[in-house]
């Protein structure tokens, strides 16, 4: 009887971003809903608006979108837009990214056949900065 060894994940991309929370706070004061509606999904806005540290919450999500666009290898071009990437939480609370539109299409093109993409996200802030790291891996599809 041989034990089957789990397949090693294939790294698709890695991105990180560091942002000044004060920059986001000033942008929120200046542009308000115009800024948040252009950049963030409704779920992200609802979650951030409930936070006592509203600007830091938006800053972490902004950094995650930047980091994810880097991990996809495109930045915000080639059909990848801000609201194509949303920070969401898994049932246990762990953050991940939900991709739609051009970001989802790019991820699909990068994912090898017979594999599925997994997006791991690390968010943190230590005022005056917020940081996000996004790691995209491909793991074998379970049949």
C-alpha positions as CSV (number, residue, x, y, z in Angstrom):
1,X,0.0,0.0,0.0
2,X,1.6,3.3,-1.0
3,X,0.6,6.7,0.3
4,X,-0.3,9.2,-2.5
5,X,1.8,12.3,-2.2
6,X,-0.2,15.6,-2.5
7,X,0.7,17.6,-5.6
8,X,2.7,20.7,-5.0
9,X,0.9,23.9,-5.9
10,X,2.1,25.7,-9.0
11,X,2.7,29.4,-8.3
12,X,0.9,31.6,-10.9
13,X,1.8,35.0,-9.4
14,X,2.7,37.0,-6.3
15,X,2.0,40.6,-5.7
16,X,2.3,43.0,-2.8
17,X,1.4,46.6,-2.1
18,X,2.0,49.1,0.7
19,X,-0.2,52.2,1.0
20,X,-0.4,55.3,3.2
21,X,-3.7,55.2,5.1
22,X,-3.7,59.0,5.2
23,X,-3.8,59.1,1.4
24,X,-7.0,57.0,1.4
25,X,-8.5,59.1,4.2
26,X,-7.9,62.3,2.2
27,X,-9.3,60.8,-0.9
28,X,-12.4,59.7,1.0
29,X,-12.8,63.2,2.4
30,X,-12.4,64.8,-1.0
31,X,-14.3,62.4,-3.3
32,X,-16.4,60.3,-1.0
33,X,-18.9,58.0,-2.8
34,X,-17.4,58.9,-6.2
35,X,-14.2,57.2,-5.1
36,X,-15.6,54.3,-3.2
37,X,-18.1,53.4,-6.0
38,X,-15.4,53.5,-8.7
39,X,-12.9,51.3,-6.8
40,X,-14.8,49.0,-4.5
41,X,-17.7,46.5,-4.8
42,X,-20.8,46.9,-2.7
43,X,-19.7,44.1,-0.3
44,X,-16.4,45.9,0.3
45,X,-18.1,49.2,0.8
46,X,-20.6,47.7,3.3
47,X,-17.8,46.0,5.3
48,X,-15.6,49.1,5.3
49,X,-18.4,51.5,6.3
50,X,-19.1,49.4,9.4
51,X,-15.5,49.7,10.6
52,X,-14.4,52.2,13.2
53,X,-11.2,52.5,11.3
54,X,-13.0,53.2,7.9
55,X,-10.0,54.6,6.1
56,X,-7.7,51.7,7.2
57,X,-10.3,49.2,6.0
58,X,-10.5,50.8,2.6
59,X,-6.7,51.1,2.4
60,X,-6.2,47.4,3.1
61,X,-8.7,46.5,0.3
62,X,-7.1,49.1,-2.1
63,X,-3.7,47.5,-1.4
64,X,-5.1,44.0,-2.0
65,X,-6.5,45.1,-5.4
66,X,-3.1,46.5,-6.4
67,X,-1.3,43.4,-5.2
68,X,-3.8,41.1,-7.0
69,X,-3.3,43.0,-10.3
70,X,0.5,42.6,-9.9
71,X,0.0,38.8,-9.2
72,X,-2.0,38.6,-12.4
73,X,0.8,40.2,-14.2
74,X,-1.3,43.0,-15.8
75,X,-1.7,45.8,-13.4
76,X,-4.8,47.8,-14.2
77,X,-4.7,47.3,-18.0
78,X,-5.5,44.6,-20.5
79,X,-9.2,44.5,-19.4
80,X,-8.5,44.3,-15.6
81,X,-10.4,46.9,-13.6
82,X,-10.6,47.8,-10.0
83,X,-14.1,46.3,-9.3
84,X,-13.1,43.1,-11.1
85,X,-11.3,42.2,-7.9
86,X,-13.0,42.1,-4.5
87,X,-11.7,41.2,-1.1
88,X,-14.1,38.7,0.4
89,X,-13.9,36.4,3.5
90,X,-14.3,32.7,3.5
91,X,-16.7,31.2,6.1
92,X,-13.9,31.0,8.7
93,X,-13.0,34.6,8.2
94,X,-9.9,34.1,6.0
95,X,-9.6,36.8,3.3
96,X,-9.4,35.9,-0.4
97,X,-10.2,37.6,-3.7
98,X,-13.3,37.1,-5.8
99,X,-12.4,37.9,-9.4
100,X,-14.9,38.8,-12.2
101,X,-14.7,40.3,-15.6
102,X,-11.3,40.9,-17.1
103,X,-9.5,39.7,-13.9
104,X,-11.3,36.4,-13.9
105,X,-10.5,36.0,-17.7
106,X,-6.8,36.7,-17.0
107,X,-6.7,34.2,-14.2
108,X,-8.4,31.5,-16.3
109,X,-5.8,32.1,-19.1
110,X,-3.0,31.7,-16.5
111,X,-4.3,28.5,-14.9
112,X,-2.9,25.3,-16.4
113,X,-5.4,22.7,-17.7
114,X,-6.5,20.2,-15.0
115,X,-5.8,22.7,-12.2
116,X,-7.8,25.3,-10.3
117,X,-6.6,28.6,-9.0
118,X,-6.4,29.5,-5.3
119,X,-5.9,33.0,-4.1
120,X,-4.3,33.6,-0.7
121,X,-4.4,37.1,0.8
122,X,-2.7,38.6,3.7
123,X,-3.9,42.0,4.9
124,X,-2.5,44.2,7.7
125,X,-2.2,47.7,8.8
126,X,0.1,49.5,11.2
127,X,-0.8,53.2,10.9
128,X,0.3,55.1,8.9
129,X,0.4,52.2,6.4
130,X,-1.6,49.3,5.2
131,X,-0.2,46.3,3.3
132,X,-1.5,43.4,1.3
133,X,0.2,40.3,-0.2
134,X,-1.6,38.2,-2.7
135,X,-0.3,34.7,-3.7
136,X,-2.1,32.9,-6.6
137,X,-1.4,29.2,-6.9
138,X,-2.8,26.4,-9.1
139,X,-3.7,23.1,-7.5
140,X,-5.0,20.0,-9.2
141,X,-8.7,19.9,-9.8
142,X,-10.5,17.5,-7.6
143,X,-12.7,15.1,-9.5
